[in-house]
Amino acid sequence: MAPSARPSLSAVVPVYNSAGTLAPLVERLEPVLRGAADDFELILVNDGSSDRSAQVMADLARRHDWVQAVDLMRNFGQHNALLCGVRLARCELIVTIDDDLQNPPEEIPRLLAALDEEYDVVYGTPASEQHGLWRDLASRITKLALQRAMGATVARKVSAFRVFRRHLTDAFAAYKSPFVSIDVLLTWGTTRFAAVEVRHEPRTVGQSNYTFRALATHAMNMMTGFSTLPLQMASLMGFAFTLLGFALLAYVLVRTFFEGSPVQGFPFLASMGAMFSGAQMFALGILGEYLARMHSRSMDRPPYAVRPKPPGASDAS
């Protein structure tokens, strides 16, 4: 009996200012991909890098017929670049991995082994992350936001190192918003997620492009772009302050009727006024975030734009 054919495999790598790690990444990916699939490809998506990443990618695509280099018009964000590469992928399975070599390519077979008939998406969760204090804190905040947006318990184990079935992309084929979260979009196509622990190595070249501010912004985009939790929080806060206001009114009336004197103290009244004003501004700020996203979507901005190849340049297969 002839052995069954192995599923084809596409690797997608968003690239940003990583000229120094791209060649080692491709060198380490090649034996892994050849050992995992008979038909494979690597799609490098340059997300508006300011270093020599575009030139290095083009050189790698010329030297390897299984490497495809895609250059975006400007920096759109990691998940936007991922969406571009995922939509260009032609194979049955898609693996995404960062360009900094902190996720070892040699761990890809572990993810593929876990992707059986029971699961559609498998994440490679670092056994111990090699980041700083603020980056780790921001990652935890982001994963809490992601858990609410995804509605899946596996959100706490989400990472950029993932493998999933290509047919899941049909669920978000028409998605055009500039606010992108690949992990949330995958929940539109399946609820069958899993995670396995993998090695996470220290970064040896350059610095992480994900700062605390960038991760916090990404968390806010996920919360307001894919979840109604902030609006629910504003409603609950408004209800709580309304109850507090009635309680204070009752207190003032009781003091006035039974003791014959109003409640004294301007600082008390000023503090309460500031609290209510702050609650109102907080709620208005949340509404503003949602309105800003509605306005952005009404302009029909694309999630990414690909730079045309120069005349005479050949597309990698």
C-alpha positions in Angstrom: 0.0 0.0 0.0 1.5 3.3 -1.1 2.1 5.9 1.7 -0.4 8.8 1.8 0.9 12.1 0.4 2.0 14.7 3.0 0.1 18.0 3.1 1.7 20.9 1.3 3.1 23.6 3.5 3.4 27.4 3.2 5.5 29.4 5.7 4.7 33.1 6.1 7.1 35.5 7.7 6.3 39.2 8.3 9.6 41.1 7.9 10.5 44.4 9.6 14.0 45.7 9.9 15.5 42.2 10.0 18.1 42.2 7.3 20.6 40.4 9.6 18.4 37.4 10.4 16.7 36.6 7.1 19.5 34.6 5.5 20.0 32.4 8.7 16.2 32.0 8.9 15.9 30.7 5.4 18.9 28.5 5.9 17.3 26.9 8.9 13.8 26.7 7.4 14.8 24.9 4.3 15.7 21.5 5.8 12.7 21.7 8.1 10.2 22.4 5.3 11.8 19.8 3.1 11.5 17.2 5.8 7.9 18.2 6.6 6.3 18.4 3.1 6.9 17.4 -0.5 5.5 20.7 -1.7 6.4 23.8 0.3 7.0 27.6 -0.1 8.2 30.5 2.0 6.5 33.9 1.7 8.5 36.9 3.1 6.4 40.0 3.5 8.3 43.2 4.0 6.3 45.5 6.2 7.9 48.8 5.2 11.4 48.1 6.6 13.9 51.0 6.7 17.0 48.8 6.5 18.2 46.4 3.8 15.5 43.8 4.4 13.9 44.4 0.9 17.2 43.8 -0.9 18.0 40.7 1.2 14.5 39.3 0.5 14.8 39.9 -3.2 18.2 38.2 -3.3 16.9 35.2 -1.3 14.0 34.9 -3.8 16.4 34.9 -6.7 18.5 32.2 -5.2 15.7 29.9 -4.0 12.7 29.1 -6.3 10.6 28.2 -3.2 11.0 31.7 -1.7 8.6 34.5 -2.6 9.4 38.1 -1.6 6.5 40.6 -1.2 7.1 44.3 -0.6 4.3 46.4 1.0 4.0 50.1 0.1 4.6 51.2 3.8 4.4 49.9 7.3 0.9 48.5 7.9 1.6 46.4 11.0 2.6 42.8 11.7 -0.9 41.3 11.5 -1.7 43.2 8.3 1.5 41.8 6.7 0.6 38.4 7.9 -2.9 38.7 6.3 -1.2 39.6 3.0 1.1 36.6 3.2 -1.7 34.2 4.3 -3.9 35.3 1.4 -1.0 34.6 -1.1 -0.3 31.1 0.4 -1.3 28.3 -1.9 -0.6 25.2 0.2 -2.9 23.1 2.4 -1.2 24.1 5.7 0.1 27.5 6.7 2.8 28.1 9.4 3.6 31.6 10.6 6.8 32.5 12.3 8.6 35.7 13.3 11.7 36.9 11.5 13.9 37.2 14.6 14.7 33.5 15.1 13.4 33.5 18.7 11.0 30.8 17.6 13.3 28.1 16.3 12.2 26.7 12.9 13.2 23.3 14.1 10.1 23.3 16.4 7.7 23.4 13.4 7.3 19.6 13.2 6.0 19.7 16.8 3.2 22.0 15.7 2.4 19.9 12.7 2.3 16.7 14.8 -0.3 18.3 17.0 -2.5 19.4 14.1 -4.5 16.2 13.8 -8.2 15.7 12.9 -9.3 17.2 16.2 -7.7 20.6 15.7 -7.5 23.3 13.0 -5.1 25.7 14.7 -2.0 24.9 16.8 0.0 27.6 18.6 3.6 27.2 19.7 3.6 28.6 23.3 7.1 29.6 24.6 8.1 27.5 27.6 9.8 30.6 29.0 9.7 33.9 27.1 13.0 35.8 26.6 11.6 39.3 26.9 12.0 42.2 29.3 9.7 43.1 32.2 7.6 45.7 30.4 7.3 43.6 27.2 6.1 40.6 29.3 3.6 42.8 31.1 2.3 44.2 27.8 2.1 40.7 26.3 -0.1 39.6 29.2 -2.4 42.6 28.8 -2.7 41.9 25.1 -3.5 38.2 25.7 -6.3 39.2 28.2 -7.8 41.5 25.5 -7.4 38.7 23.0 -9.1 36.2 25.2 -12.1 38.5 25.3 -12.1 39.2 21.6 -11.5 35.5 20.6 -13.9 34.0 23.2 -11.5 31.0 23.5 -9.6 29.8 26.5 -6.5 29.1 24.3 -6.0 32.9 23.9 -3.7 32.9 27.0 -1.3 30.7 25.0 -1.5 32.5 21.7 1.8 33.4 19.9 3.0 34.5 16.5 4.3 30.9 16.0 1.2 29.0 14.7 0.1 26.5 12.1 -3.4 26.3 10.7 -5.4 24.9 7.8 -5.6 27.1 4.7 -9.4 26.6 4.3 -9.9 28.7 7.4 -9.0 31.8 5.4 -12.3 31.4 3.5 -14.1 32.7 6.6 -12.4 36.1 6.4 -11.7 36.3 2.6 -13.9 39.5 2.3 -12.3 41.2 5.4 -11.1 44.7 4.4 -10.7 46.6 7.7 -7.3 48.2 8.4 -7.5 46.8 12.0 -6.3 43.2 11.7 -5.9 40.4 14.3 -5.1 37.1 12.6 -6.0 35.2 15.8 -9.4 36.8 16.0 -10.0 36.2 12.3 -9.2 32.5 12.8 -12.0 32.2 15.3 -14.4 33.2 12.5 -13.6 29.8 10.8 -13.1 27.4 13.7 -13.2 26.8 17.5 -10.8 23.9 17.4 -7.6 25.4 18.9 -4.6 23.8 20.6 -1.2 24.8 21.9 2.1 23.0 22.5 5.1 24.3 24.4 8.2 25.1 22.3 11.6 26.6 22.9 12.0 30.4 22.8 15.5 31.6 22.3 17.0 35.0 23.1 17.2 37.6 20.4 20.7 37.8 19.0 20.3 40.5 16.4 18.7 43.9 16.9 15.9 44.8 19.3 12.2 43.9 19.4 10.0 46.2 17.4 7.1 45.5 19.8 7.3 48.0 22.6 4.9 48.3 25.5 3.1 51.1 23.7 2.7 49.1 20.5 1.3 46.1 22.3 -1.1 48.3 24.4 -2.3 49.9 21.2 -2.8 46.5 19.6 -4.8 45.4 22.7 -7.0 48.5 22.4 -7.5 47.8 18.7 -8.6 44.2 19.4 -10.9 45.3 22.3 -12.7 48.0 20.3 -12.4 46.4 16.9 -13.6 42.8 17.7 -15.4 43.1 21.0 -18.1 45.1 22.8 -16.5 44.7 26.2 -15.5 48.4 26.5 -19.0 49.5 25.9 -20.3 47.0 28.4 -17.7 48.3 30.9 -18.9 51.9 30.3 -22.5 50.9 30.8 -21.7 49.1 34.1 -19.7 52.0 35.3 -22.5 54.4 34.4 -25.0 52.2 36.3 -22.7 52.0 39.4 -22.2 55.8 39.5 -26.0 56.3 39.1 -26.6 54.1 42.1 -23.9 56.0 44.0 -25.6 59.3 43.1 -29.0 58.1 44.4 -27.3 56.9 47.6 -25.7 60.3 48.1 -29.0 62.0 47.4 -30.7 59.9 50.0 -28.0 60.7 52.5 -28.3 64.4 51.9 -32.1 64.3 52.2 -32.0 62.3 55.4 -29.5 64.7 57.0 -31.6 67.7 56.0 -34.9 66.4 57.2 -33.9 64.6 60.4 -31.0 66.8 61.6 -32.2 70.1 60.1 -28.9 71.0 58.4 -27.5 70.2 55.0 -24.3 68.2 54.5 -21.3 70.5 54.9 -18.1 70.4 53.0 -17.2 71.8 49.6 -14.3 69.3 49.1 -16.8 66.4 49.4 -19.0 67.9 46.7 -16.1 68.8 44.5 -14.7 65.3 44.7 -18.0 63.8 43.8 -18.4 66.1 40.9 -14.9 65.2 39.6 -15.7 61.5 39.9 -18.9 61.8 37.9 -17.2 64.0 35.3 -14.4 61.5 35.0 -16.8 58.7 34.5 -18.6 60.6 31.8 -15.3 61.5 30.0 -14.3 57.8 30.2 -17.5 56.7 28.6 -17.3 59.3 25.9 -13.7 58.2 25.2 -14.8 54.7 24.6 -17.6 55.8 22.3 -15.0 57.9 20.5 -12.8 54.9 19.9 -15.7 53.0 18.3 -16.7 56.0 16.2 -13.1 56.4 15.0 -13.1 52.8 13.9 -16.5 53.2 12.1 -15.1 56.3 10.4 -12.0 54.5 9.3 -14.0 51.6 7.9 -16.3 53.9 6.1 -13.3 55.2 4.2 -12.7 51.7 2.9 -9.0 51.7 3.7 -7.3 48.5 2.7 -5.5 46.4 5.3 -2.4 46.5 3.2 -1.1 47.5 -0.3 1.5 45.5 -2.2 4.3 47.4 -4.1 4.4 46.4 -7.8 7.4 44.5 -8.9 9.8 46.3 -11.2 9.6 45.5 -14.9 11.4 42.3 -15.8 11.3 41.0 -12.2 10.1 37.4 -12.1 7.7 36.1 -9.5 8.9 33.3 -7.3 6.9 30.1 -7.5 
